[in-house]
Amino acid sequence: MNNMEPEKITGPAGRIQDYLVFGEFGGVNPSIEDSSTFTFLSVEKMEELFEHEIEGCFLYSRHLNPTVYHLAKAMALLENTEDAQITASGMAAISCAILQICQTGDEIISSRTIYGGTYALLKNFLPKFGINTHFVNILDLDLIRSKINSNTKILYCETVSNPLLEVADIPALRQLADEFGLTLIVDNTFSPMIIQPYELGAHLIVHSLTKYINGSSDCVAGAVCGKHDFILGMKDVHSGSAMLLGPVLDSIRAASILKNLRTLHIRIKQHSRNALFFSENLEKLGFKVFYPGLSSHPQHEKILKFMNQDYGFGGMLTFDAGSAETANSLMIKMQDHLIGYFAVSLGFYKTLFSSPGHSTSSEIPEDEQIAMGMSPGLIRMSIGLDNDIARSFDRMKECLKEMDLI
């Protein structure tokens, strides 16, 4: 059966909901194409495909696989972009997007509060190829403007930053990008469905599908969403970053992620409800809490303007336990009290927590962590899908009481 083209419906859930793609024999799930290479019936057709894309024609799974293609189309619908490229990790998505744009001598302006792996790529790895980055407070537009020069090619930020949950002013950043001819790349891993960066002005959206999109912490994958011509360039057999660097996602994993993506709208709502409950109650106990759903958050009013109201403020929160020693002891106790897992990553059905300064942001030097407001006692929590979040918070209070923190 042929795929039915989805209608253009307002809102990410509507677009995904109406994406009907059938299996080979009419199955409600698309068939998994477990092949690395594909046959041709003519020499001319193979030669043609080496020169340009042919809809519905496949060459080699490093270039494009039918199952991975279905996931790419779903991601494009989620972010309302023309197309998407699936990669084998979120870092692969970020690396390929940047390397498709930059060459030796080019510069990037990046938010200073970003995922540690991204920071390390920009700070430590890309300079080996003559690509340098200026790290800035992404909320300071005058500072950003002062760093732009003729070599600048990219503005890079996260919609909601890791781990301090700052909310980027994407429309304002797009104005700067247009003024100086830059590409605005936004990582939307923390806020799928909640905020759509493309609608606000981002040129490219990158995702770690490992997190909320998949939601079950059983695979690693990424995506780049943007204009069709850019995505086509990424998989060009002669010069495409995704084609030549080869971060290929296996078709079986792609099929699994596509199935999980169908429930994302339900999961995001529950993650958000639970995180808001935890944030409000931690703040009532006197802790400094970073969560954009709180009126105390510096960008609370801004996110209200940017967000899709149905999905809440996200499942991520960070709070300050006071010191690294206290944070470490508290996280072990939280795991012992069955609140969740002491583990990195996010978007799992159970709550995950870690100390970002010693894990997901450990690549950032300590003096820079302090400068950006990352205290040693921060605990980052990815709040799970608990049905009774009040019971979970009661367990949290037990931990805090046992450590004389309340």
C-alpha positions, 0 to 999 in steps of 0.5 A, a space after each residue: 500500500 502507498 503511504 497516505 500524505 498527512 494533512 497540514 494540521 496546526 499543532 505538533 500532535 495533530 500532525 503526528 496523529 495524521 501521519 499514516 504509513 502502512 506496512 508492506 502487507 497493510 500492517 498498521 506499523 511500517 515494515 522494517 527494511 532490514 537491508 543495507 543495500 538495494 537493487 536496481 533494474 537499470 544501470 541508468 537509474 543507479 547512475 541517476 540516484 548518485 546525482 540527485 534524490 529520487 523519491 521512493 528510490 533507495 541506494 544504500 542505508 548509509 544514504 537512506 533506508 525506508 524505515 529511517 525515512 519514515 522516522 525522518 518524515 515524522 520528525 519533520 512533522 513534529 517540528 513543522 520543517 520541510 525535512 529531517 535527517 536521522 542520525 545515530 546520536 544527538 551528538 552526531 546530529 549536532 556535529 553533522 549540522 555544524 560541519 555541513 555549514 562550517 569550514 576552516 576559519 569559520 566561527 560559531 557563537 554559542 550559548 555558554 549553558 549547553 549540554 557538556 558534550 556539545 560544549 566539548 565539541 565546540 571548545 575542544 574538538 572543532 578548533 583542531 579543524 580551525 573552527 572556533 567558538 565564542 561562548 556567551 550569555 545567550 540572553 545578552 543580545 548586545 554581547 552576541 552582537 559584539 562577537 559577530 564578525 565576517 567569519 561568524 557562520 552559526 548562532 547556537 543555543 538550546 531552547 531550554 538550556 541544560 542544566 539551568 533551564 534558561 529560555 532562549 529568545 529565538 525570535 530575537 536571535 533570528 533577527 540577529 541571524 538575518 541581519 548578519 547572514 547567520 544560521 540559527 541552530 537550536 537544540 530542542 531536546 528538552 522541550 519537544 512539542 512544548 516549543 517549536 523553534 522553527 515556528 519561532 525562527 530557528 533555521 535548524 533544529 537538532 534533537 537527541 531522540 534518545 531522550 523524550 522522543 523515544 522515552 524508554 532509555 533503550 537506544 541512542 539516536 538523533 535528528 536534524 530538522 530543517 529545509 529540504 535542500 539543507 537536509 538533501 545536502 547533508 546526505 549528498 553522496 559527494 559532499 554531505 556530512 551525514 553521508 560521509 561521516 556515516 552516523 547511521 541509525 539501524 532500521 530496527 531502532 528507527 522503527 522502535 522510536 517511531 512507535 514510541 513517538 506516537 505517545 509523545 504528546 501524552 507523555 510530555 503532558 504527564 512529565 510536565 504536570 509532575 515536574 511542576 508539582 515537584 518544582 512548586 513544592 521544592 520551592 515552598 520548602 525553601 530550595 532554589 529551583 530552576 523551572 520555567 513553569 515557576 513565576 520566579 523563573 526569570 524567563 517565565 513570562 517569555 516561555 508563556 509567549 513561546 510555548 504550546 500551552 497544552 503541553 506544560 513547561 517540561 519534565 526537567 528541573 534543577 535545584 540547589 542542594 547547597 554543596 556537592 557533598 550534600 547533593 551526592 548523599 541526597 541522590 543516593 538516598 533518593 534512589 534508596 527511597 525509590 524516587 528514581 535512578 541516580 543516572 544521567 540522561 532524561 525522558 525516561 518513564 522513571 525519574 532520573 537525577 544527577 549532579 550536572 557539574 560532575 556528569 553531563 556538564 563536567 566538560 565545562 571547566 569549574 570556573 566557567 560553571 561558577 561564572 554561569 551560575 552552576 553551583 556545585 550543589 545542583 541536582 538535575 532531575 528528569 521527572 518521570 511519569 509517576 501516577 501518584 506524584 504526591 507520594 513520590 514527593 512525600 518520599 522526597 521529603 523523607 530524604 530531606 528530613 533524614 539529611 536535616 535539610 528541612 
